[in-house]
């Protein structure tokens, strides 16, 4: 009859504990009316309870902190910290101890051990301690793999592993919308407005420490989430930037191409990279999380072959007195053009100058500035209508 040899017990014990901040102790207040049988007994017991807040005993939150009772939730962008301890439970001296901690995700395996060198020996009732940290950058199942290898006094090599599985959840839902700034009903400018809608999808409030837009090299950005009051910049969200669970907040940014890119119309055609959002928040007792979105892209508006824009125009003019404007014509095509300027009067606006004159050749991605003179014959607010005629292609 074949007998299997008994399984040898390991001389070392492995313990793993996640490191998180403590939470405020909560108690359940029990009260009654004075005319009830207990009278003031319950209220006196709560006043004598050291865990309650003096003067606010009926509040559930107390003054004491309590250690975490379970693993808790961990969210994308937060830092996962864990304490690893290997203890020698035997009465022997163990040699060549190597402790390795790996984090297995759906796409990669990361080594989190502070040192890969083996410890020469571990005496009885002694331990090897290590603290690992990792900024979580993936959603889904994560497995912490802790492996321990050592050599007994008899020269036998031993090895064992333990697995700790946990889920990484999504903390925020981020949606973006782009708006092209309109100068009138028939044209668009180079300015782009980005609206970022950020929703807290966790179960606890968040303190939004920073929500900023890091623009690409083509754009300058201006944040529109604050106002100037008495010379001081004040956020539009009030003094408390807390985001309650399932609440949504909108952030607005204005982007404008840098001068060197705006002058080259061909560069901002098609799909352009705007930049990425950088979001930093704090939860509970100051645990910090950070997320960066991928590069945001938008479809740039089309201008046709030739683009006409107003560079300078007065706010008010006098009736029947000439005034000056400056126009900019840009060749957005890939061919050289001959341009002809034709001036068309309206019932209220009249041109002062020669119509039908040649403007010369305009090469691709080049611009031409024109100083023009007009005359208004009607009082009131006047609308500006752009019409144009391009010319012979070379």
SULDADA-V907097 format. One record per pair of residues at least 24 apart in sequence whose C-alpha atoms are under 10 Angstrom apart, sorted by sequence separation. I is the first residue (numbers start at 0). J is the second residue. If there is no record, write none. Layout:
BEGIN
i=[I	I]
j=[J	J]
END
This chain:
BEGIN
i=[26	94	95	96	109	140	141	142	172	173	174	271	272	273	305	306	336	337	349	350	25	26	93	94	95	96	140	141	171	172	173	224	225	271	272	304	305	306	335	336	337	348	349	350	24	25	93	94	95	139	140	141	171	172	173	224	225	270	271	272	304	305	306	335	336	348	349	23	24	29	30	93	94	139	140	171	172	191	193	223	224	270	271	272	302	303	304	305	334	335	336	347	348	349	28	29	92	93	94	121	138	139	140	170	171	172	190	192	222	223	224	269	270	271	302	303	304	321	322	323	334	335	347	348	27	28	83	92	93	98	100	120	138	139	170	171	172	190	191	192	193	222	223	269	270	302	303	304	319	321	322	333	334	335	344	346	347	348	26	27	28	91	92	93	97	98	119	120	137	138	139	169	170	171	190	192	221	222	223	268	269	270	301	302	304	319	321	332	333	334	335	344	345	346	347	360	26	27	28	91	92	96	98	100	102	104	106	117	118	119	120	136	137	138	169	170	192	209	221	222	267	268	269	305	330	331	332	333	345	346	347	359	360	361	362	26	27	28	90	91	92	104	105	111	117	135	137	138	168	169	170	207	208	220	221	222	267	268	269	304	329	330	331	332	347	360	361	25	26	27	89	90	91	92	104	105	108	110	111	112	168	206	207	208	220	221	267	268	305	328	329	330	331	332	348	357	360	25	26	87	88	89	90	104	105	108	109	110	111	206	207	219	220	221	267	268	329	330	331	347	348	24	25	26	86	87	88	89	104	105	108	109	170	205	206	207	218	219	220	329	330	331	347	348	23	24	25	85	86	87	88	89	104	105	108	205	206	218	219	220	329	330	23	24	25	86	87	88	103	104	105	204	205	206	217	218	219	220	328	329	330	22	23	24	25	86	87	88	103	104	204	205	212	217	218	219	242	264	328	329	345	23	24	25	86	87	102	103	104	203	204	205	211	212	215	217	218	219	241	327	328	329	345	23	24	25	85	86	87	102	103	203	204	210	211	212	214	216	217	218	240	241	327	328	22	23	24	85	86	101	102	103	202	203	204	211	212	214	215	216	217	241	264	326	327	328	21	22	23	24	84	85	86	101	102	200	201	202	203	204	212	217	218	264	326	327	343	21	22	23	84	85	100	101	102	199	200	201	202	217	218	325	326	327	343	20	21	22	83	84	85	100	101	198	199	200	201	216	217	325	326	342	343	20	21	22	83	84	99	100	101	197	198	199	200	201	324	325	326	341	342	20	21	82	83	84	99	100	198	199	200	324	325	341	19	20	21	82	83	98	99	100	198	199	200	323	324	325	340	341	18	19	81	82	83	98	99	197	198	199	323	324	339	340	341	18	81	82	97	98	99	197	198	199	217	322	323	324	338	339	340	17	80	81	82	97	98	197	198	217	322	323	338	339	340	19	80	81	96	97	98	196	197	198	321	322	323	338	339	17	18	19	79	80	81	96	97	196	197	321	322	337	338	339	16	17	79	80	95	96	97	195	196	197	220	320	321	322	336	337	338	16	17	19	78	79	80	94	95	96	195	196	217	218	219	220	319	320	321	336	337	338	78	79	94	95	96	194	195	196	217	218	319	320	335	336	337	77	78	79	93	94	95	194	195	215	216	217	218	305	318	319	320	335	336	337	76	77	78	93	94	193	194	195	215	216	217	317	318	319	335	336	76	77	78	92	93	94	193	194	214	215	216	305	310	316	317	318	319	334	335	19	75	76	77	92	93	103	192	193	194	214	215	304	305	307	309	310	311	316	317	318	319	330	334	19	74	75	76	91	92	93	94	100	102	192	193	213	214	215	306	307	308	309	310	317	318	18	19	74	75	76	91	93	95	96	97	99	100	101	102	103	191	192	193	212	213	214	305	307	317	318	17	18	19	73	74	75	76	81	83	85	94	96	98	100	102	191	192	212	213	214	316	17	18	74	75	190	191	192	212	213	268	16	17	18	74	75	190	191	211	212	213	265	267	315	16	17	73	74	189	190	191	211	212	264	265	266	315	15	16	17	189	190	210	211	212	263	264	265	15	16	188	189	210	211	262	263	264	265	14	15	16	189	209	210	211	263	264	265	14	15	209	210	13	14	15	208	209	210	13	14	207	208	209	12	13	14	189	207	208	209	12	13	172	180	206	207	208	11	12	13	171	173	175	177	179	180	205	206	207	11	12	172	173	174	175	176	177	178	179	189	205	206	207	10	11	12	171	173	175	177	205	206	309	10	11	12	204	205	206	308	9	10	11	189	204	205	213	307	9	10	203	204	206	208	210	212	215	307	9	10	193	203	205	207	208	209	210	211	212	214	215	307	10	195	197	206	207	208	210	213	214	306	10	11	191	205	305	10	205	305	305	11	13	304	79	77	75	76	73	74	75	76	72	73	74	75	76	77	71	72	73	74	75	76	70	71	72	73	74	75	76	72	73	74	75	73	74	265	266	264	265	263	264	265	175	263	264	193	262	263	264	173	261	262	263	193	262	191	171	191	11	189	189	11	18	188	10	11	13	15	17	18	187	11	12	13	14	15	16	17	18	186	187	188	11	15	186	187	186	170	177	171	173	177	178	179	170	175	177	179	186	188	176	177	179	186	187	186	182	74	182	15	72	15	72	14	13	13	13	12	11	11	11	10	9	10	10	9	11	13	15	10	11	12	13	14	15	9	11	13	15	8	9	7	9	135	136	134	135	136	134	135	136	186	183	185	186	183	184	185	183	76	77	183	76	77	76	77	77	78	77	78	77	78	76	77	78	76	77	75	76	77	74	75	76	74	75	76	23	22	23	21	22	20	21	20	19	20	20	19]
j=[50	118	119	120	133	164	165	166	196	197	198	295	296	297	329	330	360	361	373	374	50	51	118	119	120	121	165	166	196	197	198	249	250	296	297	329	330	331	360	361	362	373	374	375	50	51	119	120	121	165	166	167	197	198	199	250	251	296	297	298	330	331	332	361	362	374	375	50	51	56	57	120	121	166	167	198	199	218	220	250	251	297	298	299	329	330	331	332	361	362	363	374	375	376	56	57	120	121	122	149	166	167	168	198	199	200	218	220	250	251	252	297	298	299	330	331	332	349	350	351	362	363	375	376	56	57	112	121	122	127	129	149	167	168	199	200	201	219	220	221	222	251	252	298	299	331	332	333	348	350	351	362	363	364	373	375	376	377	56	57	58	121	122	123	127	128	149	150	167	168	169	199	200	201	220	222	251	252	253	298	299	300	331	332	334	349	351	362	363	364	365	374	375	376	377	390	57	58	59	122	123	127	129	131	133	135	137	148	149	150	151	167	168	169	200	201	223	240	252	253	298	299	300	336	361	362	363	364	376	377	378	390	391	392	393	58	59	60	122	123	124	136	137	143	149	167	169	170	200	201	202	239	240	252	253	254	299	300	301	336	361	362	363	364	379	392	393	58	59	60	122	123	124	125	137	138	141	143	144	145	201	239	240	241	253	254	300	301	338	361	362	363	364	365	381	390	393	59	60	121	122	123	124	138	139	142	143	144	145	240	241	253	254	255	301	302	363	364	365	381	382	59	60	61	121	122	123	124	139	140	143	144	205	240	241	242	253	254	255	364	365	366	382	383	59	60	61	121	122	123	124	125	140	141	144	241	242	254	255	256	365	366	60	61	62	123	124	125	140	141	142	241	242	243	254	255	256	257	365	366	367	60	61	62	63	124	125	126	141	142	242	243	250	255	256	257	280	302	366	367	383	62	63	64	125	126	141	142	143	242	243	244	250	251	254	256	257	258	280	366	367	368	384	63	64	65	125	126	127	142	143	243	244	250	251	252	254	256	257	258	280	281	367	368	63	64	65	126	127	142	143	144	243	244	245	252	253	255	256	257	258	282	305	367	368	369	63	64	65	66	126	127	128	143	144	242	243	244	245	246	254	259	260	306	368	369	385	64	65	66	127	128	143	144	145	242	243	244	245	260	261	368	369	370	386	64	65	66	127	128	129	144	145	242	243	244	245	260	261	369	370	386	387	65	66	67	128	129	144	145	146	242	243	244	245	246	369	370	371	386	387	66	67	128	129	130	145	146	244	245	246	370	371	387	66	67	68	129	130	145	146	147	245	246	247	370	371	372	387	388	66	67	129	130	131	146	147	245	246	247	371	372	387	388	389	67	130	131	146	147	148	246	247	248	266	371	372	373	387	388	389	67	130	131	132	147	148	247	248	267	372	373	388	389	390	70	131	132	147	148	149	247	248	249	372	373	374	389	390	69	70	71	131	132	133	148	149	248	249	373	374	389	390	391	69	70	132	133	148	149	150	248	249	250	273	373	374	375	389	390	391	70	71	73	132	133	134	148	149	150	249	250	271	272	273	274	373	374	375	390	391	392	133	134	149	150	151	249	250	251	272	273	374	375	390	391	392	133	134	135	149	150	151	250	251	271	272	273	274	361	374	375	376	391	392	393	133	134	135	150	151	250	251	252	272	273	274	374	375	376	392	393	134	135	136	150	151	152	251	252	272	273	274	363	368	374	375	376	377	392	393	78	134	135	136	151	152	162	251	252	253	273	274	363	364	366	368	369	370	375	376	377	378	389	393	79	134	135	136	151	152	153	154	160	162	252	253	273	274	275	366	367	368	369	370	377	378	79	80	135	136	137	152	154	156	157	158	160	161	162	163	164	252	253	254	273	274	275	366	368	378	379	79	80	81	135	136	137	138	143	145	147	156	158	160	162	164	253	254	274	275	276	378	80	81	137	138	253	254	255	275	276	331	80	81	82	138	139	254	255	275	276	277	329	331	379	81	82	138	139	254	255	256	276	277	329	330	331	380	81	82	83	255	256	276	277	278	329	330	331	82	83	255	256	277	278	329	330	331	332	82	83	84	257	277	278	279	331	332	333	83	84	278	279	83	84	85	278	279	280	84	85	278	279	280	84	85	86	261	279	280	281	85	86	245	253	279	280	281	85	86	87	245	247	249	251	253	254	279	280	281	86	87	247	248	249	250	251	252	253	254	264	280	281	282	86	87	88	247	249	251	253	281	282	385	87	88	89	281	282	283	385	87	88	89	267	282	283	291	385	88	89	282	283	285	287	289	291	294	386	89	90	273	283	285	287	288	289	290	291	292	294	295	387	91	276	278	287	288	289	291	294	295	387	92	93	273	287	387	93	288	388	389	96	98	389	167	167	166	167	165	166	167	168	165	166	167	168	169	170	165	166	167	168	169	170	165	166	167	168	169	170	171	168	169	170	171	170	171	363	364	363	364	363	364	365	276	364	365	295	364	365	366	276	364	365	366	297	366	297	278	299	121	299	300	123	130	300	123	124	126	128	130	131	300	125	126	127	128	129	130	131	132	300	301	302	126	130	301	302	302	288	295	290	292	296	297	298	290	295	297	299	306	308	297	298	300	307	308	308	308	201	309	143	201	145	202	145	145	146	147	147	147	148	149	149	149	150	151	151	157	159	161	157	158	159	160	161	162	157	159	161	163	157	158	157	159	288	289	288	289	290	289	290	291	384	382	384	385	383	384	385	384	278	279	385	279	280	280	281	282	286	286	287	287	288	287	288	289	288	289	288	289	290	288	289	290	289	290	291	283	283	284	283	284	283	284	284	284	285	286	286]
END
